[in-house]
Amino acid sequence: MSLKELAIQLNGFVQDGFTLDVLPIQKNDKGDLGVLQVTVEGFDELPIFVTATDEQILCVTNLFTNQEVSPELVNELNAMLLKLTVNVPLSSFGMIDDQYVLFGAMSVNTLVDNIAHELVTQAENSLEALEALEEFLK
């Protein structure tokens, strides 16, 4: 499934009582859609950036930057993220440049209903992660 098809199918989709809003934000070098911004109603401050390869759909939520972490707590934060990753269903923590992120991946053959469910779950996980990690932030 192309990102264009996914955007059309997900925009306005209601999953678990939450409406998804999809905005194409970047094209790839071929002029095709490269990145979608998905906002889950009620989690507007935590957009999910969605991209796809031939085999998988990757979903990334930016949590906070390295500069937002109390310097004396960086090692403790990183240890906590490793511990929390096991407890966060279908999501993992990572870093992209200086940005801490929560990400998940699924097959491009995943049904749209399941993709929508995973996006809602990621939005919920992102908020819960921020709440759990706020003690490490300035």
C-alpha positions in Angstrom: 0.0 0.0 0.0 1.4 3.4 -0.9 1.5 6.3 1.6 -1.0 8.1 -0.6 -3.5 5.2 -0.4 -2.8 5.0 3.4 -3.4 8.7 3.8 -6.7 8.5 2.0 -7.9 5.5 4.0 -6.8 6.8 7.4 -7.9 10.5 7.2 -11.0 10.8 9.2 -10.9 7.2 10.3 -12.4 6.6 13.7 -10.7 4.0 15.9 -11.4 3.3 19.5 -13.4 6.5 19.7 -10.5 8.7 18.3 -10.5 10.4 14.9 -7.3 10.4 12.9 -6.2 13.4 10.9 -3.6 12.8 8.2 -1.5 15.5 6.6 1.1 14.7 3.8 4.2 16.7 4.8 7.1 15.5 2.7 7.7 14.0 -0.7 10.5 11.6 -1.6 13.0 12.1 -4.4 10.6 10.5 -6.9 7.9 13.1 -6.1 5.8 10.5 -4.2 4.6 11.0 -0.7 7.5 10.3 1.7 6.1 11.2 5.1 2.6 11.6 6.6 1.8 13.5 9.8 -1.0 11.7 11.7 -2.7 13.4 14.6 -4.9 11.3 16.9 -7.8 13.4 18.3 -7.0 14.3 21.9 -3.3 13.8 21.4 -2.8 16.9 19.1 0.5 17.8 20.7 2.0 14.4 19.8 1.8 13.9 16.0 3.0 10.6 14.6 5.2 10.8 11.5 4.6 7.8 9.2 6.8 6.6 6.4 7.0 3.3 4.5 9.5 1.1 2.7 8.5 -1.7 0.4 8.2 -4.0 3.4 7.3 -2.0 6.5 5.5 1.1 7.8 7.5 3.1 10.4 5.7 5.3 12.9 7.7 7.9 14.9 6.6 10.3 17.6 9.0 13.0 18.8 9.0 13.1 22.6 11.7 15.7 23.7 15.1 16.9 22.8 18.4 16.1 24.5 18.5 19.8 25.6 15.3 19.3 27.5 16.8 16.6 29.7 18.4 17.6 33.0 22.2 17.1 32.3 22.8 15.3 35.5 20.0 12.8 34.8 20.9 11.7 31.2 22.4 8.4 32.2 19.5 7.6 34.6 17.0 8.6 31.9 18.7 6.3 29.3 18.6 3.4 31.8 15.0 4.0 32.5 14.2 4.0 28.7 15.8 0.6 28.4 13.7 -0.7 31.2 10.4 0.9 30.0 10.8 -0.4 26.4 9.8 -3.9 27.5 6.6 -2.5 29.1 5.4 -0.3 26.2 3.4 -2.5 23.9 4.4 -2.4 20.2 6.6 0.6 20.7 10.3 1.3 21.4 12.4 4.3 22.5 15.2 5.6 20.3 17.0 8.8 19.3 17.1 10.6 16.0 19.9 13.2 16.1 19.2 14.9 19.4 15.5 14.0 19.6 14.2 11.2 21.8 11.4 9.3 20.0 8.9 6.5 20.5 8.6 4.4 17.4 6.9 1.3 16.0 6.9 -0.7 12.8 4.5 -3.0 11.1 4.1 -4.8 7.8 2.9 -2.9 4.7 0.3 -5.7 4.5 -1.3 -4.8 7.8 -5.0 -4.1 7.5 -6.0 -0.4 7.8 -8.1 -1.1 10.9 -5.0 -2.6 12.6 -2.8 0.4 11.4 -5.3 2.8 12.9 -5.4 0.8 16.2 -1.6 0.9 16.4 -1.5 4.6 15.7 -4.0 5.2 18.6 -1.9 2.9 20.8 1.3 4.8 19.9 -0.4 8.2 20.8 -1.5 6.8 24.1 2.0 5.3 24.7 3.7 8.6 23.9 1.6 10.5 26.4 2.1 7.8 29.1 5.9 7.9 28.4 6.1 11.6 28.7 4.2 11.5 32.0 6.6 8.7 33.3 9.7 10.6 32.2 8.8 14.1 33.3 11.1 13.9 36.4 14.1 13.8 34.0 13.2 16.9 32.1 14.1 20.5 32.9 
